[in-house]
């Protein structure tokens, strides 16, 4: 293909890139990719586009082709490592990033933008202290870029340096007064008081955001959540709920979602993953050995799955258990669902072509030995060197039966929190793209009732040796008693450090990053009563289904 044609298509692709038309870029560049074009920029643009389309495998292949054609281009190396990180190859990526950063520190060829990009990759690999350093380097080189300060603030939040986090947020806001995410982050990492809060500034930010034509934008939503948080902090629950409703109402409009689909799915899981199905598969796994993982370390490690609705206490229990010398926290891995998707693909199901019911129906026919082996392979580079590691992916409550069948040695713990408190706690959080049911109280009530039935099904089906149910309220009121029960279930000895969890230095990347660095507190118990009038309809629904609300 002629150089003129290649250059013309590259120019078109650059214009489309600025407009975010990723699929159109791939259509233009595809003939050049098939022709094994020698120009590395063609492959680099294709990789960026594939990545924005969430096709990480194709993005990695294209990035590697770009780097093969020009080893001297730092951006191509960074893009390759970004794709590898998103595919879970954290150890290899971390080591290579260390090598690159050591070689590039202080060199003018390493730009502020590249430091920022490397920091984001470190963040993907859960190496937030190193990410923080990269973001600081970016700021040192270019101190007027607001998103560098926001990225630094995010890393500081994860590592627990909240005062510095607030300072970085203030700098981001100074440079970009309509950065709603910076306002929201600043509100999250401190308990505000009537004499010390940002409420007046937040209200001004709303007016400024709207004057910039960004009504109902992510920026406005974030500031509404900030106002709800700070009004709650100072005890003005009427105003807190007012702004919470405004935020959640706009947020809900952004999802094409039916809660009934999820209710039906959870009912289907109960019907298909019955006690007889589980017993048959447990007998199968007891007579077969899983395909050995690629990494010897993962073959020797035992997973501890902590399940439950978000905001049900999963992060608190994770921090407690991770303080044990034989346990490390791997975070929210999502690797079990990835393993399930991988095996579904092998059965001819394409992720873009099947719905939840297809995946569910096919799950009972999967080779659970392969499923367990695939999971261990995927998480091999993300776990520590301890005999046990924690996978705290709350949504794994959908897969508890499959987890038990595929990984019979794994420990499964499910958190339970009072229905009103857990629903309010979810309703108050602005999740990214997860939990669309949490932005409408009616849908949230329906989802909770279906989840509760599924949770009870797992407790009954898996039995006392297969799953450990932990009450959040009991964990807060009597932490030692509950911890001893959990440790015994996990075949671990008692260690006092488990009660001193707030002093751990390991990064925390969940919505509870601030709370779990505080000593155990009881102020969240019966928190819903602060919003008793506003939650009246939820109370009626739960009482109508026989739940005790107190």
Buried (B, 14 or more C-beta within 10 A) or exposed (E): EEEEEBEEBBEBBEEBBEEEBBEBBBEBBEEBBEEEBEBBBBBBBBBBBBBBBEBBEBBBBBBBBBBEBBEEBBBBBBBBBBBBBBBBBBBEBBEBBEEBBEEBEEEEEBBBBBBBBBBBBBBBBBBBBBBBBBBBBBBEBBEEBBBBBBBBBBBBBBBBBBEBBBBBBBBBBEBBBBBBBBBBBBBBBBBBEEEEBBBEBBEEBBEBBBEEEBEBBBBBBBBBBBBBBBBBBBEBBEBBBBBBBBBBBBBBEEEEBEBEEBBBBBBBBBEEBBEEBBEEBBEBBEEEEBBEBEBEBBBEBBBBBBBBBBBBBBBBBBBBBBBBEBBBBBBBBBBBBBBBBBBBEEEEBEEEEBEBEBBBEBBBEBBBBBBBBBBBBBBBBBBBEBBBBBBBBBBBBBBBBBBBBBBBEBBBBBBBBBBBBBBBBBBBBBBEEEBBBBBBBEBBBBBBBBBBBBBEBBBEBBEEEBBBBBBBBEBBEEBEEBBBBBBEBBEBEEBEBBBEBBEBEBBBBBBBBBBBBEEBEEEBBBBBEBBEEBBEEBBEBBEEEEBEBE
